């Protein structure tokens, strides 16, 4: 499992904890944790893509799917 995948898994687990939170403060803190793990996953994918020379699938956009793609 890649580091990015592991970070995504941590974010998913934290999101499950949000549903079980007992207070609004606990929910807020857990959502912050979800955001932090998600950002770490994205950054890890970007760093890895620079190492391998590829674009991570999670953030790549196919030209035909982009709203700014040229039409013929």
Z-matrix of the N, CA and C atoms (Angstrom, degrees):
N
C 1 1.460
C 2 1.523 1 107.66
N 3 1.319 2 115.83 1 133.60
C 4 1.464 3 119.94 2 179.78
C 5 1.524 4 110.50 3 -72.62
N 6 1.308 5 115.29 4 161.28
C 7 1.463 6 120.54 5 177.29
C 8 1.528 7 110.36 6 -59.56
N 9 1.318 8 116.42 7 -41.86
C 10 1.462 9 121.36 8 178.97
C 11 1.529 10 111.20 9 -60.67
N 12 1.330 11 116.80 10 -43.97
C 13 1.472 12 120.93 11 178.02
C 14 1.526 13 111.01 12 -63.41
N 15 1.321 14 115.97 13 -39.02
C 16 1.465 15 119.87 14 179.13
C 17 1.524 16 110.00 15 -63.61
N 18 1.335 17 117.48 16 -43.58
C 19 1.459 18 121.22 17 179.00
C 20 1.531 19 111.02 18 -63.46
N 21 1.333 20 116.85 19 -38.97
C 22 1.474 21 120.34 20 176.70
C 23 1.526 22 110.66 21 -62.77
N 24 1.322 23 115.98 22 -39.35
C 25 1.464 24 120.13 23 178.69
C 26 1.538 25 110.08 24 -63.85
N 27 1.326 26 117.32 25 -41.56
C 28 1.465 27 120.40 26 176.83
C 29 1.528 28 110.49 27 -60.68
N 30 1.332 29 116.70 28 -41.16
C 31 1.469 30 120.54 29 179.19
C 32 1.527 31 110.66 30 -63.61
N 33 1.328 32 117.15 31 -41.95
C 34 1.466 33 120.79 32 178.64
C 35 1.526 34 111.42 33 -63.32
N 36 1.331 35 116.62 34 -40.66
C 37 1.464 36 120.25 35 178.53
C 38 1.530 37 110.53 36 -64.90
N 39 1.316 38 116.87 37 -43.21
C 40 1.465 39 120.37 38 179.07
C 41 1.527 40 110.35 39 -62.88
N 42 1.326 41 117.12 40 -35.75
C 43 1.456 42 120.66 41 178.31
C 44 1.536 43 110.76 42 -64.54
N 45 1.312 44 116.65 43 -36.63
C 46 1.468 45 119.70 44 175.48
C 47 1.526 46 110.87 45 -64.32
N 48 1.319 47 116.98 46 -36.69
C 49 1.465 48 120.84 47 178.05
C 50 1.523 49 111.08 48 -65.82
N 51 1.335 50 116.74 49 -30.93
C 52 1.473 51 120.20 50 178.60
C 53 1.529 52 109.46 51 -58.30
N 54 1.318 53 116.43 52 -43.42
C 55 1.469 54 120.87 53 -178.84
C 56 1.525 55 111.69 54 -63.78
N 57 1.318 56 116.88 55 -23.73
C 58 1.459 57 120.77 56 -178.81
C 59 1.535 58 112.63 57 -98.55
N 60 1.327 59 116.65 58 -0.50
C 61 1.465 60 119.09 59 -176.57
C 62 1.521 61 110.80 60 -64.54
N 63 1.306 62 115.00 61 147.78
C 64 1.459 63 120.96 62 -174.76
C 65 1.529 64 113.14 63 -100.42
N 66 1.322 65 116.88 64 -20.38
C 67 1.464 66 119.75 65 -179.52
C 68 1.521 67 109.82 66 -130.73
N 69 1.314 68 116.03 67 161.50
C 70 1.467 69 120.68 68 177.44
C 71 1.534 70 110.85 69 -65.13
N 72 1.314 71 116.96 70 -35.95
C 73 1.475 72 121.03 71 178.33
C 74 1.524 73 110.77 72 -64.33
N 75 1.318 74 116.16 73 -43.34
C 76 1.461 75 120.73 74 177.50
C 77 1.532 76 109.75 75 -62.49
N 78 1.316 77 117.20 76 -43.35
C 79 1.459 78 121.75 77 178.93
C 80 1.531 79 110.73 78 -61.66
N 81 1.324 80 116.55 79 -43.92
C 82 1.469 81 121.04 80 -179.76
C 83 1.529 82 110.64 81 -61.80
N 84 1.322 83 116.11 82 -45.71
C 85 1.463 84 120.09 83 -179.44
C 86 1.520 85 111.99 84 -65.31
N 87 1.317 86 116.75 85 -39.75
C 88 1.465 87 119.66 86 178.36
C 89 1.519 88 111.89 87 -67.83
N 90 1.330 89 117.26 88 -37.22
C 91 1.468 90 119.76 89 176.24
C 92 1.524 91 110.78 90 -65.11
N 93 1.312 92 116.52 91 -34.67
C 94 1.467 93 120.13 92 175.31
C 95 1.530 94 110.11 93 -64.91
N 96 1.333 95 116.22 94 -39.13
C 97 1.457 96 120.81 95 176.59
C 98 1.534 97 110.85 96 -64.23
N 99 1.323 98 116.88 97 -41.98
C 100 1.475 99 121.11 98 176.87
C 101 1.526 100 109.53 99 -57.93
N 102 1.327 101 116.30 100 -46.51
C 103 1.468 102 120.67 101 -179.98
C 104 1.526 103 110.93 102 -62.24
N 105 1.316 104 117.26 103 -42.70
C 106 1.464 105 120.87 104 -179.11
C 107 1.524 106 111.29 105 -62.85
N 108 1.341 107 117.38 106 -45.62
C 109 1.465 108 120.24 107 178.91
C 110 1.529 109 111.47 108 -65.78
N 111 1.323 110 116.50 109 -36.79
C 112 1.469 111 120.05 110 178.76
C 113 1.523 112 110.34 111 -65.84
N 114 1.324 113 116.90 112 -44.04
C 115 1.470 114 120.40 113 177.39
C 116 1.529 115 110.65 114 -62.05
N 117 1.330 116 116.47 115 -40.30
C 118 1.463 117 120.05 116 178.13
C 119 1.529 118 110.75 117 -62.65
N 120 1.327 119 116.88 118 -39.79
C 121 1.467 120 120.74 119 178.89
C 122 1.519 121 111.25 120 -63.00
N 123 1.323 122 116.32 121 -43.81
C 124 1.470 123 120.45 122 -179.89
C 125 1.526 124 110.02 123 -65.48
N 126 1.320 125 116.67 124 -46.35
C 127 1.462 126 119.50 125 -179.57
C 128 1.520 127 111.47 126 -63.58
N 129 1.321 128 117.10 127 -38.77
C 130 1.456 129 120.32 128 177.67
C 131 1.529 130 110.63 129 -63.01
N 132 1.319 131 116.59 130 -40.79
C 133 1.476 132 120.42 131 178.15
C 134 1.525 133 110.66 132 -64.32
N 135 1.318 134 116.78 133 -39.25
C 136 1.473 135 120.74 134 179.29
C 137 1.521 136 110.46 135 -65.96
N 138 1.328 137 116.76 136 -46.45
C 139 1.463 138 120.49 137 179.17
C 140 1.524 139 110.02 138 -60.69
N 141 1.320 140 116.49 139 -44.18
C 142 1.457 141 120.20 140 179.22
C 143 1.525 142 111.28 141 -63.01
N 144 1.326 143 116.64 142 -37.69
C 145 1.469 144 119.55 143 -179.91
C 146 1.528 145 111.15 144 -66.02
N 147 1.319 146 116.71 145 -34.45
C 148 1.468 147 119.57 146 176.85
C 149 1.520 148 110.51 147 -67.06
N 150 1.329 149 115.71 148 -35.51
C 151 1.459 150 120.68 149 178.71
C 152 1.521 151 111.03 150 -67.55
N 153 1.329 152 117.18 151 -40.47
C 154 1.465 153 121.06 152 -174.52
C 155 1.527 154 113.39 153 -96.26
N 156 1.339 155 116.64 154 -14.53
C 157 1.454 156 120.26 155 -179.03
C 158 1.517 157 113.73 156 80.99
N 159 1.330 158 117.76 157 14.71
C 160 1.466 159 121.09 158 179.45
C 161 1.518 160 110.08 159 -113.22
N 162 1.321 161 115.68 160 165.88
C 163 1.461 162 121.18 161 176.99
C 164 1.523 163 107.80 162 -97.91
N 165 1.339 164 117.53 163 127.36
C 166 1.464 165 118.70 164 179.87
C 167 1.516 166 111.78 165 -60.92
N 168 1.322 167 117.37 166 137.31
C 169 1.463 168 122.22 167 -178.39
C 170 1.519 169 111.71 168 -59.19
N 171 1.318 170 117.25 169 -33.24
C 172 1.462 171 120.86 170 -176.14
C 173 1.524 172 112.48 171 -66.24
N 174 1.337 173 117.65 172 -22.99
C 175 1.460 174 118.73 173 -177.63
C 176 1.528 175 112.72 174 -124.02
N 177 1.318 176 116.77 175 5.35
C 178 1.458 177 118.44 176 178.87
C 179 1.525 178 110.24 177 -81.44
N 180 1.317 179 115.49 178 151.66
C 181 1.461 180 121.48 179 178.25
C 182 1.515 181 107.70 180 -128.96
N 183 1.295 182 116.56 181 121.62
C 184 1.459 183 120.89 182 176.82
C 185 1.521 184 108.60 183 -68.69
N 186 1.331 185 118.88 184 137.94
C 187 1.471 186 121.15 185 -177.42
C 188 1.531 187 112.85 186 -53.66
N 189 1.328 188 117.90 187 -38.57
C 190 1.463 189 119.57 188 -178.65
C 191 1.524 190 112.17 189 -71.41
N 192 1.344 191 117.00 190 -18.17
C 193 1.460 192 119.81 191 179.20
C 194 1.521 193 112.61 192 -92.00
N 195 1.320 194 116.43 193 -13.39
C 196 1.464 195 120.24 194 -177.47
C 197 1.522 196 110.79 195 -76.81
N 198 1.336 197 117.43 196 136.35
C 199 1.470 198 119.70 197 178.73
C 200 1.525 199 111.84 198 -67.97
N 201 1.337 200 116.85 199 -13.98
C 202 1.462 201 120.93 200 -178.72
C 203 1.529 202 112.48 201 -100.75
N 204 1.320 203 117.28 202 5.44
C 205 1.456 204 120.68 203 -178.84
C 206 1.524 205 110.20 204 -67.49
N 207 1.317 206 114.98 205 142.12
C 208 1.462 207 120.00 206 178.93
C 209 1.522 208 110.04 207 -69.36
N 210 1.310 209 116.97 208 141.17
C 211 1.464 210 120.85 209 177.24
C 212 1.501 211 109.33 210 -103.53
N 213 1.338 212 115.90 211 147.72
C 214 1.462 213 118.97 212 179.94
C 215 1.494 214 111.80 213 -104.59
